[in-house]
Amino acid sequence: MLSALEIEKITHEIQHVPVKKAACIEALKIVQAQRRWVSDESIQDIAAILDMSTAEVDSVATFYNLIFRSPVGRHVILLCDSISCYVMGYTELRNKLMELLQIKYGQTTADARFTLLPNACLGTCDHAPALMIDDDLYRDLQVADLEGILAKYE
């Protein structure tokens, strides 16, 4: 069940679009901002508000790789695996992250602190390799940088 705040924010977004369906991505982002992910129940509630089927809302949610359809950690790490990052040291970064966190792609650390996900491009190819934690972008990375970066996040 969506909270009153989530419903209020979604209703506000609906006022800025010509048809309710056009607020779908924003509605998903609103729910995710509150809960860190979008559950099946939330998909149903969003669908009802936007006069859409649950399948329509789910297809939007699963199309966008930054809408999380399963629980994630407090911090999401997106490791760029583009060709530029690959050439500039992606493999070593991936291996070290997996070692430090003791998880693989798609998994969350036991303390729910981090979820590690691959990302096709972070748009910073001239400063490869790169990763993003939440909204923080790290570029020109070296394996030696990783422990210090991770320590910034509780």
C-alpha positions as CSV (number, residue, x, y, z in Angstrom):
1,M,0.0,0.0,0.0
2,L,1.4,3.4,-1.0
3,S,1.8,6.0,1.7
4,A,-0.1,9.2,1.8
5,L,3.1,11.1,0.9
6,E,3.7,8.8,-2.1
7,I,0.1,9.3,-3.4
8,E,0.4,13.0,-2.9
9,K,3.6,13.2,-4.9
10,I,2.3,11.0,-7.7
11,T,-0.9,13.1,-7.8
12,H,1.3,16.2,-8.1
13,E,3.2,14.7,-11.0
14,I,-0.1,13.8,-12.8
15,Q,-1.0,17.5,-12.9
16,H,2.1,18.2,-15.1
17,V,1.4,15.7,-17.9
18,P,-1.3,15.5,-20.5
19,V,-2.4,12.0,-19.6
20,K,-2.0,10.0,-16.4
21,K,0.1,7.3,-18.0
22,A,2.8,9.9,-18.8
23,A,3.5,10.1,-15.0
24,C,4.5,6.4,-14.8
25,I,8.3,6.8,-14.6
26,E,8.0,9.6,-12.1
27,A,5.6,7.5,-10.0
28,L,8.0,4.6,-10.0
29,K,10.9,7.0,-9.0
30,I,8.7,8.4,-6.2
31,V,8.1,5.0,-4.7
32,Q,11.7,3.9,-5.1
33,A,12.9,7.1,-3.4
34,Q,10.8,6.2,-0.3
35,R,11.5,2.4,-0.3
36,R,14.7,1.9,-2.3
37,W,12.8,-0.5,-4.6
38,V,9.4,-1.1,-6.2
39,S,7.4,-4.1,-5.0
40,D,4.7,-5.9,-6.9
41,E,2.2,-4.4,-4.5
42,S,3.5,-0.9,-5.4
43,I,3.2,-1.7,-9.1
44,Q,-0.5,-2.6,-8.5
45,D,-1.1,0.6,-6.5
46,I,0.6,2.8,-9.1
47,A,-1.4,1.1,-11.9
48,A,-4.6,1.9,-10.1
49,I,-3.7,5.6,-9.7
50,L,-2.6,6.0,-13.3
51,D,-5.5,4.0,-14.8
52,M,-3.0,1.4,-16.3
53,S,-2.8,-2.3,-16.1
54,T,-0.2,-3.8,-13.7
55,A,1.5,-5.3,-16.8
56,E,1.9,-1.9,-18.4
57,V,3.5,-0.4,-15.2
58,D,5.7,-3.5,-14.8
59,S,6.9,-3.3,-18.4
60,V,8.0,0.3,-17.7
61,A,9.6,-0.6,-14.4
62,T,11.6,-3.5,-15.9
63,F,12.7,-1.6,-19.0
64,Y,14.6,1.0,-17.0
65,N,17.7,-0.4,-15.3
66,L,17.6,2.1,-12.5
67,I,14.2,1.1,-11.2
68,F,14.9,-1.8,-8.8
69,R,12.2,-4.5,-8.7
70,S,13.8,-6.4,-5.8
71,P,15.3,-5.1,-2.5
72,V,18.7,-3.4,-2.7
73,G,21.2,-2.3,-0.2
74,R,21.3,1.1,1.4
75,H,23.8,2.0,-1.4
76,V,23.8,0.8,-5.0
77,I,27.1,0.4,-6.8
78,L,26.9,0.6,-10.6
79,L,30.1,-0.5,-12.2
80,C,30.5,0.6,-15.8
81,D,31.3,-2.4,-18.1
82,S,31.4,-0.4,-21.3
83,I,34.2,-1.1,-23.8
84,S,36.1,2.0,-22.6
85,C,36.0,0.9,-19.0
86,Y,36.8,-2.7,-19.9
87,V,40.0,-1.6,-21.7
88,M,41.0,0.7,-18.9
89,G,40.8,-1.8,-16.0
90,Y,37.1,-2.8,-15.5
91,T,38.0,-6.5,-14.8
92,E,40.4,-5.8,-12.0
93,L,37.9,-3.3,-10.4
94,R,35.1,-5.8,-10.7
95,N,37.2,-8.6,-9.1
96,K,38.4,-6.4,-6.3
97,L,34.9,-5.1,-5.5
98,M,33.5,-8.6,-5.4
99,E,36.4,-9.6,-3.1
100,L,35.9,-6.6,-0.8
101,L,32.2,-6.9,-0.6
102,Q,32.0,-10.7,-0.7
103,I,29.2,-10.6,-3.3
104,K,28.6,-11.1,-7.0
105,Y,26.6,-8.9,-9.4
106,G,23.0,-8.6,-8.4
107,Q,23.7,-9.5,-4.8
108,T,23.6,-7.4,-1.6
109,T,26.1,-7.6,1.2
110,A,25.0,-9.5,4.4
111,D,24.7,-6.2,6.3
112,A,22.5,-4.7,3.5
113,R,25.0,-1.9,3.0
114,F,25.8,-2.4,-0.7
115,T,24.2,-3.9,-3.8
116,L,26.6,-4.4,-6.8
117,L,25.2,-4.1,-10.3
118,P,26.8,-3.8,-13.8
119,N,26.0,-0.8,-15.9
120,A,26.4,-0.6,-19.7
121,C,27.5,3.1,-19.7
122,L,27.9,5.9,-17.1
123,G,28.7,8.4,-19.9
124,T,32.2,9.2,-18.8
125,C,34.3,7.2,-21.3
126,D,37.0,9.8,-21.4
127,H,37.6,9.1,-17.7
128,A,37.3,5.3,-17.6
129,P,37.1,3.2,-15.6
130,A,34.1,4.5,-13.6
131,L,31.6,3.5,-11.1
132,M,28.7,5.2,-9.4
133,I,27.5,4.8,-5.8
134,D,24.0,6.3,-5.3
135,D,24.4,9.7,-7.0
136,D,28.2,9.9,-6.6
137,L,30.3,9.3,-9.8
138,Y,33.9,8.1,-9.5
139,R,36.1,8.3,-12.5
140,D,39.7,7.4,-13.5
141,L,39.6,4.6,-10.9
142,Q,42.4,2.5,-9.7
143,V,41.9,-0.7,-7.6
144,A,43.7,1.0,-4.8
145,D,40.9,3.7,-4.6
146,L,38.1,1.2,-3.9
147,E,38.6,0.6,-0.1
148,G,38.6,4.4,0.6
149,I,35.6,5.0,-1.6
150,L,33.6,2.2,0.1
151,A,34.5,3.5,3.5
152,K,32.6,6.7,2.8
153,Y,29.3,4.9,2.9
154,E,27.6,3.7,6.0
